Amino acid sequence: MTDAATRLDTIRTRIARAAKAARRAPGDITLIAVSKTRGVDAIEALIAAGQRDFGESRVQEAAEKWPALRARYPDVRLHMIGRLQSNKAAEAAALFDTIHSLDRDSLLEAMAATDAPPAAFVQVNIGAEEQKGGIAIDALPAFLDRVRAGPVALAGLMAIPPQGVQASPYFALLAELARRHDVTGLSMGMSGDYEAAVMLGATQVRVGTALFEDL
Ligand SMILES: *Cc1c(COP(=O)(O)O)cnc(C)c1O
């Protein structure tokens, strides 16, 4: 196997093991390969190994890399995982299948105004960090009501826990918020903590470094 195929296999195996330990079906978890800053060759190696979901954090970078790749691999699904400016909503809607960073009314309105709004995860500022994107937990219920009024399909909740502390309590909190508000999708978990995220209910894990580099 190529290095990319080996890493992909390892991560899929670990996701399946974590899912089984939590009495979940491994097929209920989508692995998103976070390809921000990665070149086309590295991305194609993963596609050749069978990976189909990819995540980018900047519209500009995605616009440079993905239209040509998508033409070659039409079954790829592209996820926007980074902060999204409202004035880029139309461009993002044309490029991405799913947005993971819907976190404010201005962006919801900009997305609603696009021709074919992608489905969106509502990003929650789960650690109440000033510098981070995401809607405040207190503002989440009313915001979910506004999203549910349409036309943007609600895919779930997404969060990036604070760095340098255990992520699991934040994963558990996001899962609890999803339960409380009848939301099914949970985008949480990165290279260092995706197994914990799966055990706590993640339906989408966003893994970059562990897929693209030998750790
Ligand atoms: C970069 C990034 C990831 C992937 O992080 P790794 O630690 O490289 O796996 C996941 N989610 C978001 C929002 C990111 O920006």
PDBQT file of the ligand as one rigid body, heavy atoms in Angstrom, charges set to zero:
ROOT
HETATM    1  C1  LIG A 301      -7.187  22.053  10.409  1.00  0.00    +0.000 C 
HETATM    2  C2  LIG A 301      -8.514  21.661  10.964  1.00  0.00    +0.000 A 
HETATM    3  C3  LIG A 301      -8.775  20.316  11.291  1.00  0.00    +0.000 A 
HETATM    4  C4  LIG A 301      -7.767  19.200  11.163  1.00  0.00    +0.000 C 
HETATM    5  O1  LIG A 301      -6.812  19.306  12.170  1.00  0.00    +0.000 OA
HETATM    6  P1  LIG A 301      -5.688  18.180  12.365  1.00  0.00    +0.000 P 
HETATM    7  O2  LIG A 301      -5.250  18.365  13.770  1.00  0.00    +0.000 OA
HETATM    8  O3  LIG A 301      -4.630  18.458  11.364  1.00  0.00    +0.000 OA
HETATM    9  O4  LIG A 301      -6.349  16.870  12.146  1.00  0.00    +0.000 OA
HETATM   10  C5  LIG A 301     -10.055  20.009  11.739  1.00  0.00    +0.000 A 
HETATM   11  N1  LIG A 301     -11.019  20.955  11.879  1.00  0.00    +0.000 NA
HETATM   12  C6  LIG A 301     -10.792  22.254  11.585  1.00  0.00    +0.000 A 
HETATM   13  C7  LIG A 301     -11.884  23.238  11.765  1.00  0.00    +0.000 C 
HETATM   14  C8  LIG A 301      -9.530  22.644  11.125  1.00  0.00    +0.000 A 
HETATM   15  O5  LIG A 301      -9.302  23.934  10.852  1.00  0.00    +0.000 OA
ENDROOT
TORSDOF 0
